[in-house]
Amino acid sequence: MQNKKLKWKSDFEKSVIIENFVNRGWIKSQEKEEESTDWNVYWATVWNVRNIFNPKNGFRLNDQQIINHFPNHYELTRKDFMVKNLKRFKREQDKEVLETFNFDFLPTTYIFPGEYSLFVEEFHRNPNQTWIVKPAARSQGKGIFLLRKIQQLKKISGTTVTSNMTQLNLASKENYVVSRYIDNPLLIGGKKFDLRMYVLVTNYKPLKVWIYNKGFGRFCNEQYTTDVAEIENMFVHLTNVAIQQYSDKYSQKHGGKYSIDALKLYVESAYGTDALQRMMDDIHNIMLTSLKSVQAVIQNDKHCFEMYGYDILLDSNLKPWLIEINASPSLTTTTPVDKNLKMNLINDVYNIVLPNDDFPDNEQKCNYLFIQCIEQQPTKVGGFTLLYDESLDPNNRKTQKRQSVKIWK
Amino acid sequence: MQQFDNQEILMKLKSSKQFWDIKKKLKQGLGDQQKIGVNDIQKLAQSCEIEDQLIKLISHILKKSKKRETLKEDQIEFLNTSKIKWTELLFKNLDIVHQKTKNQEEDDTNTDSKLYIYDEKNLLAFLQTFKQQQQSNALYQNVQFQSNKLLNINIPLKSSQSILDKYQYLLLQEELQDDKINKIRKQIENEHLDIELEKIAQTFVPNGERCLLYLKYFEFDHQETVLQQNFAKLQKECLNQLFYDELLEIDGHEISEDTFYFVFQEQILTCLKCFIRDRTIKENIRIQLQNGVKKEHAEFQLPVTGFFPFKNISKYVAPLCYLSTKIHIIYALFKEFFCRYFCFLHAISSENNSILSLCMQIEEIVSTRSPKLFHHLKVIGCDTLKLIIHQLVYCFIGDMDPPHILTIYDQIIGHDSLEILVILCVGFLNKYKPKLLLAKNQENVQQIFSELREDRFQELVQFAYKQ
């Protein structure tokens, strides 16, 4: 059943995408690139996905087409929308009798310009606190800086900002998120790092989530310090590879990437098995809670799946914090190990979303899900492990207006 | 360590699980007897072999309590003179390296990377010279030398079969269930006697308890403050720069490129700088590496450790960085591992654990059990030992992922021996045998090993026993 001659299209000239498609015996869609609709499998940019699902364009996907983003993925992957949805979900959950979600993974965050005055109050309450300012919709560390003085906000307002101002006018139209800076990150070898982990969502309603067993820590090249003199040194504070690659200590050999397996071994050996288990449970909680927070708002189109890149920071107590969720995690490969990881990742994604290159229709999909409820379904495909399947959750109660689900363990 | 008195022996006994098992057996054997005399206990102990067990336990404690002495003289005189020659050679290399570093300081474009005193290839090449010397020695005229082996020197050698038999149990090891793992965890927490810890290390060590096992085995578990203070003293001494520091920094470049160890680069360097200043190493090391020949008017003498740092010394520290967040613990473990075990990999000696013995064991096994491979490698100019010397000397660090390296370390402790490396080297050659047999020259062989590969501990053990 495999090796059907499906037609593929990709907006990314990335070997891990193209080689995977070619290895499956799929053929490239021959129509003119920008306008081609004659495809079965499309690895698209978020902008092209938006165009495809724009009702004004009058384009409807057929049953033999699958695409790698949900129409309004930005509810989760824009920093400001992610914060907004998490806060909303928390308020909803606080009203529930059964408190089942732990939200203590999002650092205190304010969205500018709307929440500027709230931020100023908090800022004055904690004058020794460092904050991190990020554009809501940019990537690769662009536009990010650390804030110790209100006056620094001139960078984004374009005009002088004083501590008694209650309103902030931004120079550009984009929103910013300002979060409490986690200034006690877990250090290994004296350096700060964050985690990049991959999560595949094949369906939002019911929610079905797979977690990938390979990921990596992205290390800074400079020793971490809270010294105020180094606050603008991005090689100390920002873990983005796009930034660290310009450090003269950057290595092409490992690219500053440290495997999740190595990190787990380190945490277990140095802190104990229980500490590792708690850390992983907390990370899984972050993933599930964040996905549940947008479950009600995401347009659950049957043609869609999404592979997210979760950025998580561990603090010195091994507590994980959610930094952001990426809709288009980088598929650039910086080392042979990196290439191996991403090749297998994409391969496993398609083994899940198109098992045997089959497109089940909607009715079949429902039947398939029903049958899976009864029969033993795979919980492991390649490097992916099923983290959560709401259709198997016995405590699932669906109402017309809201859902309240316990995380099935 | 001083000789224990009776009270100390009793304390040590009481910290052993075996002691409590013996006591339980005695209690069960004596049952509900009202009056129990010493004779009753002795009779019972003799009848069910408890007395033997107790004697073994006590003698083990006494043996461990004796001060560890550094082996300086080998039973084979030829090797003692060879050690002197090796030391002289290293002094010469040191002069060359020093000159090179001076040239580099003067000329930035000169980036000669061979800034080390010796590496594993130099060591093997030196060991190779023994064969020619022995052949010309009148004492060995009647001994038949097999010319196809790289090293076939007349030293007492354990039988290869005994090594294969010793580790055969590893083939039967299965993945343990959670309840068994929990039992082992409790054992490690409760056990103090090294003979019991060795048994655990031979079987399975959970990642979360490995550091504790190692600390207990080396009797560091209640010594943290002392370790911290000693390390702090050494760190202070590092403020005075030594020429060897420069060599250690250069050595650290390779580990800084390793995907598993680059994060520990600074810690590794700090540990090594302290190591070469540590005066206690000379009295703690199990075997003398260089014979301490003092070169008069020389700009540099041997470090206070009594031996020169060598290429890739950083590798020995690296895996231990996984075990603790505290650098003084990492240092203490590295120092102990080196002084007890890794020193033998650089020792000109006939001891069982020495590089010479291990190499000869490997040649013996491969030439006997895989003669086709052995011969083929010779024919294409790529000797068996030259192929695996790097893996052997550096315990596969850099070739296997850290969990497998730590399993090797467990086995080293478990048997108080480096012989596991013989098994793994044989397994390594057997694993790649099909490709090696197709290789036509050294370039082909290098190609095989330059490809991305993953070698695992259990896998290599399995291959070692495949015919």
Interface residues (C-beta under 8 A of the other chain):
Chain A: I188 G189 G190 K191 F193 G217 F219 Q223 S251 K253 H254 K257 Y258 S259 D261 A262 L265 Y266 E268 S269 A270 Y271 G272 T273 D274 L276 T335 P336 V337 N340
Chain B: R185 P206 N207 G208 R210 C211 S256 E257 D258 T259 F260 F262 V263 F264 Q265 E266 Q267 C321 Y322 L323 S324 T325 D401 P402 P403 L406 L452
